[in-house]
Amino acid sequence: LLITCEVNLYHVKWYYSNLELPNDKYCYHGDLLYAWSASFGPQIWDGEKTIFHYHIWNVKYNQEVIFREYLYYFFLYDKTQVLSSTTGSTMIHVSMENMKPRFIPIPPRKEQIRIVDKIGELLSIVDKYAKSQKALERLNIVIFDKLKKSILQEAIQGKLVPQIVEEGASQELLEQIKQERLKLVKEGKLKKSVLTDSIIFKGDDNKYYEQIGGKVVDITDDIPFEIPVNWIWIRLKDLCSIRTGATFKKEEASTEHKGIRVLRGGNIQRFLLSTKPDDLFISEGKVKYDILLKQNDIVTPAVTSLENIGKMARVEIDMPD
């Protein structure tokens, strides 16, 4: 069986045939082919006897006059010129009438060989550069996120800046947090249950423990990394209060700028809180006081698309409406 190659010389799809054709319908090892349609261009055939598709030319030439590789490289050079004179809208192609009159400079044959050798030498360097360039481009795509993640990781693990003993320990901040929460409970702004804090400490056995009331639990496996000796671990719930925004039915909201404005994920840019012309508004009766935005609150999208996760902004002033 003989095989025939589809027009695209660079992404080969094979078909098989037992046709008996005239000899000029076959290409042989070493023939110079030119695909004149689709992803057109030259190729030196390195397979066996094969039927070639009618969208491919088999270029015949006088080997005493022109060196095959020189002609191949000329076609590669000329390809960009051919592109500017192609015909067809759905499939780019070049016609025989367009190709035959084209000019080709012919140096002496020995010089052709020297030219081909030099091109091969230089292209090998270009190929190495191309691989390096592609690797650099891939790196440029991911470097920003990777660097940012690395910097954040160093910061959160206490490795970004030097530790200064004279600055004190975080235990003092924890005591301030407790006193503030106690004050808010007395003012009725927080429930008394928030005063049931956990105490996380490192034992003499280098394991981490959490004490809540009289109960002590080993939480070593839950601690993700080591921190400096003057740092402490606490639960997020003991540091801040997290509140969910307003819930309402679609028919209870409008864009008439009456009532309380509802900020959504699109209002939160990175470190910037903004209003929009199409913001929704609901009546004051649908909003609990404790979710009205106040100065120094931090807002972040809750249930949202992946690209919005982690976006946050700080509230600059009280926003009672």
C-alpha positions as CSV (number, residue, x, y, z in Angstrom):
1,L,0.0,0.0,0.0
2,L,1.1,3.5,-0.7
3,I,0.3,6.4,1.5
4,T,-0.8,10.0,0.8
5,C,0.0,13.0,3.0
6,E,-2.6,15.7,3.7
7,V,-1.8,19.3,2.7
8,N,-0.5,20.3,6.1
9,L,3.2,19.1,6.0
10,Y,3.8,20.0,9.7
11,H,0.8,18.3,11.3
12,V,0.6,15.1,9.3
13,K,-2.6,13.1,8.9
14,W,-2.2,9.9,6.9
15,Y,-4.5,8.2,4.4
16,Y,-3.8,4.9,2.7
17,S,-4.3,4.0,-1.0
18,N,-3.5,1.2,-3.5
19,L,-3.9,3.5,-6.5
20,E,-1.5,3.1,-9.4
21,L,-0.6,6.6,-10.5
22,P,1.9,8.2,-12.9
23,N,5.4,8.6,-11.5
24,D,5.1,12.4,-11.1
25,K,2.3,12.0,-8.6
26,Y,4.7,10.4,-6.1
27,C,7.4,12.1,-3.9
28,Y,10.5,10.4,-2.7
29,H,12.9,10.7,0.1
30,G,14.8,14.0,-0.3
31,D,12.3,15.7,-2.6
32,L,11.6,19.4,-2.0
33,L,7.9,19.9,-1.4
34,Y,5.9,23.1,-1.1
35,A,2.5,23.3,0.4
36,W,0.7,26.1,-1.4
37,S,-2.5,26.1,0.8
38,A,-3.4,26.4,4.5
39,S,-0.1,26.3,6.5
40,F,1.9,26.6,3.3
41,G,5.7,26.6,3.0
42,P,8.6,24.4,2.0
43,Q,9.6,21.0,3.4
44,I,12.3,18.5,2.5
45,W,10.5,15.1,2.5
46,D,12.3,12.6,4.7
47,G,9.8,9.7,4.2
48,E,9.6,6.9,1.6
49,K,7.7,6.8,-1.7
50,T,4.4,8.6,-1.1
51,I,1.5,10.0,-3.0
52,F,1.3,13.8,-2.4
53,H,-1.9,15.8,-2.1
54,Y,-2.8,18.2,-4.9
55,H,-2.3,21.1,-2.5
56,I,1.4,20.3,-2.5
57,W,3.9,21.0,-5.2
58,N,7.0,18.8,-5.8
59,V,9.7,21.3,-6.8
60,K,12.0,20.0,-9.6
61,Y,15.3,21.8,-10.2
62,N,18.8,21.4,-11.8
63,Q,21.0,20.1,-9.1
64,E,24.1,21.3,-10.9
65,V,22.9,24.9,-10.7
66,I,21.2,25.1,-7.4
67,F,21.8,23.4,-4.1
68,R,18.6,21.9,-2.6
69,E,19.0,23.4,0.9
70,Y,19.7,26.9,-0.6
71,L,16.4,26.7,-2.6
72,Y,14.6,25.5,0.6
73,Y,16.0,28.4,2.6
74,F,15.0,30.8,-0.2
75,F,11.4,29.5,0.0
76,L,11.4,30.0,3.8
77,Y,12.6,33.6,3.3
78,D,10.2,34.3,0.5
79,K,7.3,32.9,2.5
80,T,6.7,36.3,4.2
81,Q,6.6,37.9,0.7
82,V,4.2,35.3,-0.6
83,L,1.9,36.0,2.4
84,S,1.3,39.6,1.2
85,S,0.2,38.4,-2.3
86,T,-2.0,35.4,-1.4
87,T,-5.6,35.0,-2.7
88,G,-8.6,33.5,-1.0
89,S,-10.6,34.4,2.1
90,T,-11.5,31.2,3.9
91,M,-8.2,29.4,3.0
92,I,-5.0,31.3,2.4
93,H,-3.2,30.0,-0.6
94,V,-0.7,31.0,-3.4
95,S,-1.3,30.2,-7.0
96,M,1.2,28.7,-9.5
97,E,0.8,31.9,-11.6
98,N,1.9,34.0,-8.6
99,M,4.8,31.7,-7.8
100,K,6.5,31.1,-11.2
101,P,7.5,34.8,-11.9
102,R,9.1,35.4,-8.5
103,F,12.8,36.4,-8.5
104,I,15.4,34.3,-6.8
105,P,19.1,35.4,-6.4
106,I,21.6,32.7,-7.4
107,P,25.2,32.8,-6.1
108,P,27.8,30.4,-7.3
109,R,27.1,26.8,-6.1
110,K,30.0,26.5,-3.7
111,E,28.9,29.8,-2.1
112,Q,25.3,28.4,-1.9
113,I,26.8,25.5,0.2
114,R,28.7,27.9,2.4
115,I,25.5,29.9,2.9
116,V,23.6,26.8,3.8
117,D,26.2,25.7,6.3
118,K,26.3,29.2,7.9
119,I,22.5,29.3,8.1
120,G,22.5,25.9,9.8
121,E,25.1,27.1,12.3
122,L,23.2,30.3,13.1
123,L,19.7,28.7,13.2
124,S,20.9,26.2,15.8
125,I,21.8,29.3,18.0
126,V,18.5,30.9,17.2
127,D,16.6,27.7,18.2
128,K,18.4,27.7,21.5
129,Y,17.5,31.4,22.0
130,A,13.9,30.7,21.0
131,K,13.6,28.0,23.6
132,S,15.1,30.4,26.2
133,Q,12.8,33.2,25.0
134,K,9.7,30.9,25.3
135,A,10.8,29.9,28.8
136,L,11.2,33.6,29.7
137,E,7.8,34.4,28.4
138,R,6.2,31.6,30.4
139,L,8.1,32.8,33.4
140,N,6.9,36.4,32.9
141,I,3.3,35.2,32.8
142,V,3.6,33.5,36.2
143,I,6.3,35.5,37.9
144,F,4.0,38.2,39.3
145,D,1.7,35.8,41.1
146,K,4.6,33.6,42.2
147,L,6.6,36.5,43.6
148,K,3.5,38.0,45.3
149,K,2.7,34.6,46.9
150,S,6.3,34.2,48.0
151,I,6.4,37.6,49.5
152,L,3.1,37.1,51.3
153,Q,4.3,33.7,52.6
154,E,7.5,35.2,53.9
155,A,5.5,38.0,55.6
156,I,3.0,35.8,57.3
157,Q,5.7,33.4,58.5
158,G,7.7,36.2,60.1
159,K,10.6,35.9,57.7
160,L,10.2,39.2,55.7
161,V,11.6,41.6,58.2
162,P,14.0,41.1,61.1
163,Q,12.6,40.5,64.6
164,I,13.5,43.3,67.2
165,V,13.2,42.1,70.8
166,E,12.8,45.7,72.1
167,E,9.5,46.0,70.2
168,G,7.9,43.6,72.7
169,A,5.8,40.5,72.2
170,S,2.4,39.9,70.6
171,Q,1.0,38.7,73.9
172,E,0.5,42.3,74.9
173,L,-1.6,42.9,71.8
174,L,-3.7,39.9,72.7
175,E,-4.5,41.4,76.1
176,Q,-5.5,44.7,74.4
177,I,-7.9,42.7,72.1
178,K,-9.5,41.0,75.1
179,Q,-10.0,44.3,76.9
180,E,-11.6,45.8,73.8
181,R,-14.0,42.9,73.4
182,L,-14.9,43.1,77.1
183,K,-15.7,46.8,76.6
184,L,-17.9,46.1,73.5
185,V,-19.8,43.4,75.5
186,K,-20.5,45.8,78.3
187,E,-21.8,48.3,75.7
188,G,-24.1,45.6,74.3
189,K,-22.3,45.7,70.9
190,L,-21.1,42.1,71.2
191,K,-22.5,39.0,72.8
192,K,-21.0,37.7,76.0
193,S,-20.1,34.4,74.3
194,V,-17.2,36.1,72.5
195,L,-15.4,36.3,75.8
196,T,-14.8,32.6,75.7
197,D,-11.4,32.9,74.2
198,S,-9.0,30.1,73.3
199,I,-5.4,30.2,74.5
200,I,-2.9,28.7,72.1
201,F,0.5,27.9,73.6
202,K,3.6,25.8,72.9
203,G,4.4,23.2,75.6
204,D,7.7,22.0,76.9
205,D,7.5,19.1,74.4
206,N,7.5,21.6,71.5
207,K,3.9,20.7,70.7
208,Y,1.1,23.2,70.3
209,Y,-1.9,23.1,72.6
210,E,-5.2,25.0,72.8
211,Q,-7.0,25.7,76.1
212,I,-10.7,26.7,76.1
213,G,-11.9,26.9,79.7
214,G,-10.5,23.9,81.5
215,K,-10.1,21.8,78.4
216,V,-6.7,21.4,76.7
217,V,-6.3,19.9,73.3
218,D,-3.2,19.0,71.2
219,I,-3.5,21.0,67.9
220,T,0.1,20.5,66.7
221,D,-1.1,18.9,63.4
222,D,-3.3,22.0,62.7
223,I,-0.5,24.5,63.0
224,P,0.7,25.1,59.4
225,F,4.2,26.5,60.1
226,E,6.5,27.8,62.8
227,I,6.5,31.5,63.8
228,P,9.0,33.7,65.6
229,V,9.1,33.4,69.4
230,N,7.6,36.8,70.0
231,W,4.6,36.0,67.8
232,I,1.4,34.1,68.9
233,W,-1.3,32.0,67.3
234,I,-4.9,32.9,67.8
235,R,-8.2,31.9,66.2
236,L,-9.5,34.4,63.6
237,K,-12.8,34.6,65.5
238,D,-10.9,35.9,68.5
239,L,-9.4,38.7,66.5
240,C,-12.3,40.0,64.5
241,S,-16.1,39.6,63.9
242,I,-17.2,38.4,60.5
243,R,-20.7,39.4,59.4
244,T,-22.7,38.4,56.4
245,G,-24.3,41.1,54.3
246,A,-28.1,41.7,53.8
247,T,-30.4,39.1,52.4
248,F,-33.4,40.2,50.4
249,K,-35.7,39.1,47.6
250,K,-35.3,40.5,44.1
251,E,-38.5,42.4,44.2
252,E,-37.5,44.1,47.4
253,A,-34.6,46.0,45.7
254,S,-34.5,48.8,43.3
255,T,-32.1,51.1,41.5
256,E,-34.0,54.3,42.4
257,H,-31.4,55.5,45.0
258,K,-33.9,55.3,47.9
259,G,-33.1,53.6,51.2
260,I,-29.9,51.7,52.0
261,R,-27.3,51.1,49.2
262,V,-26.3,47.5,48.8
263,L,-22.7,46.9,47.8
264,R,-21.9,43.7,45.9
265,G,-18.7,42.0,44.7
266,G,-18.3,44.4,41.8
267,N,-18.1,47.4,44.2
268,I,-14.9,45.9,45.7
269,Q,-11.7,46.5,43.8
270,R,-8.3,45.7,45.3
271,F,-8.1,48.1,48.3
272,L,-10.8,50.3,46.8
273,L,-14.5,50.5,47.7
274,S,-16.6,52.2,45.0
275,T,-20.3,52.9,44.2
276,K,-21.8,52.2,40.8
277,P,-24.8,53.7,38.9
278,D,-26.6,50.4,38.9
279,D,-26.2,49.7,42.7
280,L,-29.3,48.2,44.3
281,F,-31.2,49.9,47.2
282,I,-33.4,48.3,49.9
283,S,-35.6,49.8,52.6
284,E,-34.1,50.5,56.0
285,G,-36.4,48.0,57.6
286,K,-34.5,45.2,55.7
287,V,-31.1,46.1,57.2
288,K,-29.8,45.2,60.6
289,Y,-27.7,47.9,62.3
290,D,-24.7,45.7,62.9
291,I,-24.1,45.2,59.1
292,L,-24.1,49.0,58.3
293,L,-20.5,49.8,57.2
294,K,-18.4,51.7,59.7
295,Q,-15.0,53.3,59.5
296,N,-12.1,50.7,59.4
297,D,-14.5,47.8,58.5
298,I,-12.9,45.5,56.0
299,V,-15.2,44.2,53.2
300,T,-14.5,41.2,51.0
301,P,-16.7,39.2,48.5
302,A,-18.1,36.0,50.1
303,V,-19.7,33.7,47.6
304,T,-18.3,34.8,44.3
305,S,-16.3,33.9,41.3
306,L,-12.7,32.6,41.7
307,E,-11.0,35.8,40.4
308,N,-12.8,37.8,43.1
309,I,-11.6,35.7,46.0
310,G,-9.3,37.7,48.2
311,K,-10.3,41.1,47.0
312,M,-10.8,43.5,49.9
313,A,-11.2,47.1,50.8
314,R,-11.2,49.2,54.0
315,V,-14.1,51.5,54.7
316,E,-12.8,55.0,55.0
317,I,-15.7,56.6,56.8
318,D,-19.0,55.5,58.5
319,M,-21.6,54.7,55.8
320,P,-25.0,54.6,57.6
321,D,-26.8,54.6,54.2
